[in-house]
Amino acid sequence: MTEPRTAQGTAQKVPHSIPTRLANGLRQLLGSIYPAHDTTALIEEVVSAFFGPKGQVRRRGRVPANSLWSEKDNYVITYGNTLVDGEHKPLDLLYDFTTRYLEGAFSGVHILPYFPFTSDDGFAITDYRQVNSQLGDWEDISRIAGHFRLMSDLVLNHCSSQSAMFSEFLQGHEPWDRFFFTASPDDDLSGVVRPRTSPLLRAVETANGIRHVWCTFSHDQVDFDFSNPRVLLEFLDIIRGHVERGVRTMRLDAVAYLWKELGTPCIHLRQTHEVIRLIRLLCDYCEAPVVLITETNVPNVENLSYFGNRNEAHMIYNFALPPLLLHALLGGTSKYLNAWQMAMPPAQLGCAYFNFSASHDGIGLRPAEGLVPEEEMQEVIETVQGFGGLVSLYARPGGSRPYELNVSLFDAFAGTHAGRDGHQMERFLCCQAIVMGLEGIPAFYIHSLVASANDHDGVEKLGYNRAINRRRLDYGELRAALDDPESMRSKVLSRLREMVRLRSAQPAFHPNATQFTLQLGEPFFGFWRQSLDRAQSIFAISNLTPHARSIPAMSLNLIDGDEWSDLLTGEPVKPLSGEIVFAPYQTRWISNRQKTQ
C-alpha cells in the first residue's frame, strides 16, 4: 500500500510563509480540536498536507460572497457506472452522455464515489487515491471536469473494512493502529444516533487483541478516529490530490457523525463543526475555487447549523425539500411546504442551499420530522408503497422509525392519495420547476432526468432497498429512447433541459436572489424572486392539484407599467385585471423581464 504522508512522524518544513490570518485561524481551531498536541507543529503539517510542499497559498483568503455561483449553476447527480454497454468504459459513456445531452444547459456533474470499494455502492472505499478500474481512470475524471464543474465525494467518516488501511490496523502497524474508533460492549451506547439498525460495534481480532470497532453504517464500513490528528492530515492530503485532478466541489459525506465521544449522541459534536471550519479555512486560501457541501440528512434545524457563521459549508443539502414536495403534490396542499418555506432563513452571504427532489439514496424522511404530522407522513409512505416504493428504517432510542422512502421519483408521482391517474408527467415536472425556482442551486438525479422506473429486480438481486433507484442503464437503449421524441424519457429530458436553459438566463434565479413566500391558498405554492440588482422580478407559482385553477391577477404585486409574461409559455399577463389560469400541476414563472435562453 502507499505509505501515508503522515506516517513519517515529523512535519515537513513548509517552503513558503503562511499568511498571518491563516496561521491564526489554524492555531485557534487546531488548539481547540487537539488541545493535547503541539499546535505549531500541527499547523506546519496541516499546511503541507493540504497545499503540498510546492503548493500555492493565496495571500488573502476568500471572504464570504455570492461570487462562487450564479443562476447558471446546477448539478446532475450520477454514479460513474449508471451507463453501461458491455464494451466501453462507463466513464467514457458518462462523458458522451453529459456532453451530448446535458452540455449547454447543465453546468455541474456530481459523480458519486468513483474509487475502489467493497459495498454500499461505492461508499465503502478501499483506496481514496485511485479510480475504480472498472469505471476508468483519473484521465476520464479530469476529462469530464474539463466540461463541467465536478463534485466529488469525500467519504471521511469511514472506509471499507477490506481496505489496506484497516488491514494495517488489524496488524497493529503504526500509524494505522490508531486510525479507527473503538469502544467496549460494556459502554453505554444507548444514546447514539445513527441511520442504521445493525449492531454498532464489530469485534475484530488484531495484533493487539480483540478490539470492537465502531460502525455507524455497516460492519463493512469502519469509522475513523478523528481524535487522532494523523487521520485529519491524511484526509487533507487526499483533498489536495482530488483538487489537483479537477474537483471543484467537495461533498463531505456523512460528516455529522465524524467525531465520536462516549456518553453523547455522537452526532453534530463541537469538534465535527470545527473540523469543517478548518477545511473551509484551508479552501479559502486555495488557489482553486473549491466549494464545500455537507451531506447531513437530519432534521431541518440541525441541518442549517452546518452553515456555521459563514465559516463552515458553502452549501448544504436542502433535505427537508424532497419529503415536503412529495407531501404537497400527493395531497394537493401547500400547507406544510408553505409554512416551512416561510420559516427558512435566507442563506447567509457566501452560502447557498442545494435544492433537490430525490437522490441515489431516495427521499429522506427524518428532515420532515417536526414539519409534517406523523399521521400525514404515514399516509405519504403508504401511497408511495402503493406505487411500488419501499421504506427503510433507522435506529433511535426507544425503537426504529422510518428513515427514507426508496423509490424512483417518476414513479412516486404516478398518482395521488386517491390513486393512480393520468398526470404523472405533469406532477413530476411541477416538482422539478419548484426545485429550479427556489433560492439556491438546483440538482437533478440522473434517473429523475430520464424518467426511470422502480427497479424491483435490482432490489431482489442486490438485497437492499436503495437499489430500486440505482438501475444500470444500457446506454444504447437509453440513447435510442432519448433520440425518439415520442418516448417518455425523451419528453422528460427535453422539457427539463428547456426549463434549465430558461432558468439559467434569469438573474432573479440567482442562488442568493431575494425570495418571499406568497399566500395563495393551499392548492398553490408560490414565491417571489428578485434579482440582486432589483431589475427583474419573477413570481414562481405552481398549481399542486389535478384540477384547473385560477388566481386573480390582483393577488400578485405586478407593478403597473411593466410588461409581464409567463416565461415558460410566453403568454402575457395583465397586472390589474382578470384571472391567471393554471392547468393541472402547471407552473408559471411570471416575470417583468423576458430573458431568453
PyMOL commands that set and color helices and strands:
alter all, ss='L'
color gray80, all
select helices_A, chain A and resi 5-8+20-33+39-51+90-102+120-122+138-145+164-170+176-178+229-244+255-257+270-284+300-307+321-331+335-343+366-368+374-386+409-412+424-437+446-449+456-462+465-469+475-482+488-504+507-509+553-555
alter helices_A, ss='H'
color red, helices_A
select strands_A, chain A and resi 75-78+83-84+108-111+149-154+158-160+201-206+209-214+221-223+247-252+291-294+315-317+352-355+363-364+390-396+399-406+415-416+419-420+441-445+473-474+514-517+524-530+537-543+549-552+564-566+572-573+579-582+587-591
alter strands_A, ss='S'
color yellow, strands_A
deselect
rebuild
show_as cartoon
